[in-house]
Amino acid sequence: MNRRLFIHAAVAVAGATFLVAAGAQGTGATGQKRHKLVVQVSDNDPAKWNLALNNIKNVQDDVGAANVDIEIVAFGPGIGMLKLESPVGARVAEAMKANVKVLACENTLRAQKLNRDDMLPAISYVPAGAVEIMKKQAEGWSYLRP
């Protein structure tokens, strides 16, 4: 009887150790590694934005959308593609529906004399785009600039 209790306790401890180790390595319940990607887009070019959005879609397809957090950080001339009349606005909206966070730099908005009413709906804002990227990299996020 004591031997059976000892075996059950050992199995429970081993299972708990595995879960703690998996959590420390950023793995989910499926054992998949949790990825984090920050993408810089600072070009006012639909082709560059489409490349970034294609890269993001490929990452989600390859590692599983549920296994990756993705942020697009737009600043400088890249803000132009987040305006209401943007030629890539539909694709940006599609990416946001796929849980991609799109962030616009407020420093750039002020410099270009834009306000939130000029921008695509549902995007988010950060005080400084470059600082957002720097913070994400310090937190271990992978960085991509297509």
Backbone bond lengths (Angstrom), bond angles and torsions (degrees), N, CA, C in turn:
res aa  C-N    CA-C-N  psi(-1)  N-CA   C-N-CA  omega(-1)  CA-C   N-CA-C  phi
1 M - - - 1.438 - - 1.522 111.30 -
2 N 1.330 117.90 -46.86 1.453 121.47 178.87 1.518 110.97 -64.38
3 R 1.329 116.78 -34.66 1.466 120.83 179.91 1.536 109.80 -64.27
4 R 1.307 117.87 -42.69 1.459 122.16 178.93 1.540 110.18 -63.19
5 L 1.315 117.35 -43.54 1.458 121.40 177.16 1.525 110.59 -61.84
6 F 1.322 117.40 -41.37 1.460 121.82 178.36 1.529 111.03 -62.30
7 I 1.323 117.86 -42.29 1.468 121.98 -179.91 1.522 110.05 -65.40
8 H 1.329 117.90 -44.04 1.467 120.85 178.22 1.532 110.91 -61.80
9 A 1.317 117.38 -41.42 1.466 121.37 178.90 1.522 110.40 -64.91
10 A 1.330 117.06 -41.55 1.466 121.15 179.74 1.531 110.87 -63.74
11 V 1.321 116.50 -41.33 1.469 120.79 178.31 1.533 110.12 -64.82
12 A 1.310 116.82 -41.70 1.464 120.40 179.43 1.524 111.00 -63.71
13 V 1.328 117.56 -43.06 1.461 121.13 178.76 1.525 110.22 -64.58
14 A 1.323 117.13 -42.68 1.472 120.48 179.02 1.527 110.57 -62.48
15 G 1.317 116.97 -42.65 1.462 120.44 178.65 1.515 111.79 -64.17
16 A 1.318 116.97 -42.94 1.464 120.62 179.07 1.524 110.65 -64.56
17 T 1.328 116.80 -39.84 1.466 120.85 177.71 1.521 110.62 -62.02
18 F 1.329 117.32 -41.96 1.464 121.20 178.40 1.523 110.42 -62.15
19 L 1.336 118.00 -44.84 1.462 121.27 -178.92 1.522 111.59 -64.44
20 V 1.324 117.46 -40.97 1.458 121.01 177.94 1.520 109.93 -64.66
21 A 1.326 117.68 -44.12 1.466 121.23 179.48 1.524 110.46 -64.45
22 A 1.313 117.10 -41.28 1.462 120.26 179.26 1.516 110.49 -64.22
23 G 1.320 117.48 -42.09 1.463 120.82 178.46 1.517 111.49 -64.59
24 A 1.323 117.75 -38.13 1.458 120.92 179.76 1.522 111.26 -66.82
25 Q 1.320 117.50 -26.49 1.458 120.96 -179.86 1.515 111.57 -92.60
26 G 1.332 117.72 3.01 1.454 120.52 177.46 1.510 113.28 76.08
27 T 1.323 117.57 33.02 1.448 119.93 178.15 1.508 109.95 -99.62
28 G 1.295 115.26 151.46 1.452 120.83 179.59 1.505 111.32 -91.59
29 A 1.321 115.32 -172.03 1.461 121.38 -178.54 1.520 111.56 -62.91
30 T 1.325 116.80 -27.20 1.467 120.07 -179.89 1.518 112.11 -84.23
31 G 1.325 117.16 -2.25 1.452 120.44 -177.93 1.527 112.49 85.97
32 Q 1.332 117.05 0.03 1.463 121.07 179.07 1.525 109.54 -77.68
33 K 1.330 116.36 141.24 1.456 120.96 175.97 1.521 110.01 -69.55
34 R 1.314 117.04 139.08 1.469 122.37 176.68 1.519 107.55 -86.30
35 H 1.315 117.01 119.84 1.452 122.91 179.96 1.524 109.64 -100.74
36 K 1.337 115.42 154.39 1.462 121.64 177.15 1.518 107.63 -138.68
37 L 1.335 115.15 125.37 1.459 121.27 -175.59 1.519 110.48 -130.62
38 V 1.326 115.81 127.09 1.461 121.45 173.29 1.523 107.15 -111.65
39 V 1.337 115.48 129.81 1.457 122.40 -175.23 1.521 109.02 -116.33
40 Q 1.320 116.33 123.47 1.456 121.55 177.12 1.519 109.56 -91.85
41 V 1.344 116.00 129.12 1.460 120.43 170.86 1.525 106.56 -129.46
42 S 1.314 114.95 109.90 1.463 120.18 -178.22 1.533 111.08 -125.34
43 D 1.326 116.09 24.27 1.459 122.28 178.07 1.523 109.78 -115.29
44 N 1.315 116.67 136.35 1.459 122.13 176.91 1.529 108.18 -89.75
45 D 1.327 114.59 65.04 1.459 120.98 -172.51 1.530 108.67 -141.07
46 P 1.340 117.44 116.29 1.468 119.30 179.66 1.528 112.83 -57.01
47 A 1.317 117.98 -35.10 1.469 120.41 179.58 1.531 110.84 -64.47
48 K 1.324 116.95 -40.27 1.466 120.83 179.00 1.526 110.53 -67.24
49 W 1.342 116.20 -40.72 1.462 119.91 177.45 1.526 110.88 -65.50
50 N 1.325 117.15 -42.58 1.466 119.55 178.00 1.522 111.01 -62.73
51 L 1.330 117.39 -37.82 1.466 120.66 176.50 1.530 110.29 -62.20
52 A 1.328 116.40 -46.14 1.469 120.33 178.71 1.525 110.86 -60.51
53 L 1.330 116.87 -45.01 1.465 120.75 -179.58 1.527 111.61 -66.82
54 N 1.325 117.30 -35.84 1.474 120.44 174.63 1.518 110.83 -64.79
55 N 1.345 116.81 -44.42 1.465 120.73 177.73 1.520 111.14 -57.74
56 I 1.327 115.88 -43.99 1.462 121.06 -179.50 1.519 110.89 -63.04
57 K 1.311 116.57 -45.38 1.473 120.88 178.55 1.525 110.28 -60.40
58 N 1.341 116.89 -42.20 1.462 120.59 179.00 1.524 111.46 -63.66
59 V 1.329 117.01 -40.37 1.467 120.43 177.71 1.526 109.77 -61.97
60 Q 1.336 117.01 -47.00 1.460 120.03 179.57 1.533 111.04 -61.75
61 D 1.323 117.36 -39.63 1.461 120.45 179.12 1.526 111.30 -67.03
62 D 1.331 116.78 -40.44 1.466 120.82 -175.50 1.524 113.75 -74.22
63 V 1.323 118.16 -43.81 1.470 119.82 -176.69 1.517 112.56 -100.88
64 G 1.340 116.61 -9.31 1.460 121.20 -177.32 1.520 109.21 93.91
65 A 1.301 116.73 122.79 1.467 121.75 -176.87 1.530 111.81 -56.59
66 A 1.326 117.05 -31.19 1.463 120.41 -179.76 1.526 112.37 -75.13
67 N 1.333 117.40 -10.06 1.462 121.58 -176.75 1.516 113.61 -105.65
68 V 1.339 117.00 10.50 1.466 118.88 -176.60 1.524 110.80 -143.68
69 D 1.330 115.28 135.36 1.459 122.55 170.44 1.518 106.10 -100.09
70 I 1.322 117.00 130.82 1.462 120.76 -178.02 1.519 109.64 -130.61
71 E 1.344 115.03 133.53 1.459 122.65 173.53 1.519 108.30 -124.23
72 I 1.317 116.20 134.30 1.463 121.82 167.56 1.526 105.59 -101.58
73 V 1.324 116.42 127.16 1.452 121.00 176.85 1.526 107.26 -113.41
74 A 1.332 115.43 118.05 1.462 121.24 -179.08 1.518 109.55 -109.75
75 F 1.329 114.87 132.30 1.456 120.20 175.07 1.518 109.14 -152.46
76 G 1.324 115.86 173.53 1.462 119.92 -177.08 1.521 109.66 58.88
77 P 1.332 116.65 -144.62 1.459 119.89 -178.96 1.535 113.95 -59.27
78 G 1.329 117.64 -22.11 1.462 121.36 -179.73 1.514 114.24 -60.79
79 I 1.326 116.42 -22.32 1.468 121.43 178.49 1.523 110.86 -59.25
80 G 1.330 117.18 -30.13 1.464 121.07 -177.78 1.514 113.69 -55.29
81 M 1.317 117.02 -31.70 1.465 120.55 -179.11 1.518 112.53 -82.90
82 L 1.334 117.20 1.64 1.468 120.82 175.01 1.522 111.94 -107.05
83 K 1.328 116.38 5.14 1.465 119.89 176.68 1.522 109.62 -73.55
84 L 1.331 115.72 161.02 1.468 121.88 -177.56 1.527 113.06 -52.53
85 E 1.318 118.32 -41.53 1.461 121.47 -176.42 1.535 113.29 -88.36
86 S 1.310 117.53 16.90 1.463 122.10 -175.91 1.526 113.24 -58.02
87 P 1.347 117.12 134.86 1.464 119.98 176.31 1.534 112.94 -69.04
88 V 1.330 117.48 -14.57 1.470 119.84 177.59 1.529 111.69 -109.64
89 G 1.324 116.86 12.33 1.461 121.13 -177.53 1.516 114.05 -56.06
90 A 1.336 117.31 -41.43 1.469 120.38 179.92 1.532 110.90 -64.69
91 R 1.320 116.54 -39.40 1.469 119.46 178.79 1.519 111.67 -69.96
92 V 1.313 116.97 -35.97 1.467 120.65 176.48 1.527 109.20 -63.35
93 A 1.326 117.27 -44.67 1.465 121.49 178.16 1.528 110.75 -61.19
94 E 1.324 116.37 -40.24 1.471 121.38 177.94 1.529 110.54 -62.44
95 A 1.314 117.00 -42.33 1.467 121.12 178.37 1.526 110.59 -62.97
96 M 1.336 116.50 -41.84 1.464 119.58 179.74 1.526 110.82 -64.34
97 K 1.331 117.29 -35.47 1.468 119.99 176.31 1.523 111.25 -65.60
98 A 1.341 116.19 -24.43 1.462 121.47 178.09 1.533 110.69 -92.75
99 N 1.335 116.28 23.67 1.468 123.91 175.51 1.517 114.99 68.89
100 V 1.321 117.67 26.90 1.454 121.68 171.75 1.521 106.84 -90.70
101 K 1.315 116.35 128.23 1.462 120.86 179.41 1.530 107.56 -89.06
102 V 1.325 116.77 128.78 1.461 122.50 -179.77 1.523 107.81 -112.40
103 L 1.330 115.48 120.86 1.452 121.99 -174.82 1.524 110.89 -118.49
104 A 1.316 116.35 132.09 1.457 122.43 176.65 1.527 109.17 -107.99
105 C 1.308 115.37 142.12 1.461 123.00 -178.79 1.531 110.16 -80.11
106 E 1.323 116.54 122.31 1.461 121.15 179.09 1.527 112.00 -69.61
107 N 1.336 118.45 -30.25 1.467 120.47 175.06 1.526 110.31 -59.29
108 T 1.330 115.52 -43.67 1.465 120.31 179.57 1.520 110.89 -66.68
109 L 1.330 117.17 -41.27 1.465 119.64 178.07 1.529 110.57 -56.32
110 R 1.334 116.04 -47.26 1.473 119.37 179.67 1.528 110.84 -63.32
111 A 1.324 116.73 -44.06 1.468 120.46 -178.06 1.528 111.68 -62.64
112 Q 1.331 116.37 -33.80 1.464 120.53 -178.89 1.534 111.95 -95.90
113 K 1.337 115.20 7.35 1.475 121.55 178.75 1.535 111.95 55.44
114 L 1.324 114.12 44.66 1.463 121.54 177.06 1.520 108.23 -108.44
115 N 1.337 116.03 158.61 1.460 119.50 171.57 1.526 108.27 -131.48
116 R 1.290 116.16 175.34 1.467 120.90 -174.98 1.528 112.85 -62.24
117 D 1.324 117.25 -26.54 1.463 120.41 178.04 1.531 112.00 -67.76
118 D 1.326 117.03 -19.98 1.468 121.85 178.93 1.528 112.24 -82.26
119 M 1.329 116.38 -10.33 1.458 120.99 -168.25 1.531 112.48 -104.41
120 L 1.335 114.65 162.67 1.468 120.47 175.71 1.524 109.73 -56.93
121 P 1.326 116.82 144.21 1.469 118.63 177.87 1.530 110.44 -70.11
122 A 1.291 115.45 154.15 1.470 124.47 172.73 1.521 114.98 76.04
123 I 1.337 119.08 -0.59 1.459 117.72 172.94 1.523 107.66 -76.65
124 S 1.328 115.34 162.85 1.459 120.87 178.92 1.528 108.66 -111.43
125 Y 1.307 115.74 174.24 1.460 120.95 -174.21 1.518 110.67 -133.88
126 V 1.330 115.05 147.89 1.461 122.42 173.61 1.524 107.17 -130.07
127 P 1.317 117.36 151.26 1.465 119.20 -179.54 1.535 112.92 -59.40
128 A 1.332 116.47 -42.23 1.464 121.08 -177.18 1.528 109.16 -142.79
129 G 1.318 116.62 119.16 1.461 120.79 -177.33 1.518 113.32 -61.31
130 A 1.339 117.08 -45.71 1.465 120.12 -178.69 1.530 110.75 -62.99
131 V 1.320 116.71 -38.00 1.466 120.65 179.16 1.527 110.22 -67.55
132 E 1.331 117.92 -38.47 1.466 121.38 176.85 1.528 110.28 -58.89
133 I 1.318 116.77 -45.12 1.470 120.60 179.02 1.522 110.14 -64.16
134 M 1.318 116.95 -43.60 1.460 121.28 179.05 1.533 111.10 -58.99
135 K 1.340 116.39 -44.39 1.468 120.80 179.73 1.527 110.95 -63.55
136 K 1.327 116.28 -43.80 1.465 119.62 -179.35 1.526 110.58 -62.89
137 Q 1.321 117.24 -41.65 1.460 119.44 178.77 1.529 110.58 -64.18
138 A 1.317 117.58 -38.76 1.461 120.92 177.82 1.528 111.13 -63.86
139 E 1.348 116.80 -27.70 1.462 121.83 178.24 1.529 111.97 -85.81
140 G 1.337 116.77 1.74 1.459 119.81 176.89 1.526 115.38 96.31
141 W 1.314 118.00 7.83 1.450 120.60 178.24 1.526 109.65 -70.73
142 S 1.308 116.64 144.44 1.463 121.91 172.27 1.524 107.96 -75.97
143 Y 1.338 115.51 150.87 1.465 121.37 -175.64 1.524 108.70 -119.36
144 L 1.335 115.29 136.57 1.463 121.09 177.27 1.514 108.70 -136.66
145 R 1.322 114.89 132.56 1.462 120.43 172.14 1.523 106.66 -130.83
146 P 1.343 116.28 98.22 1.471 118.55 -178.42 1.519 112.05 -70.55
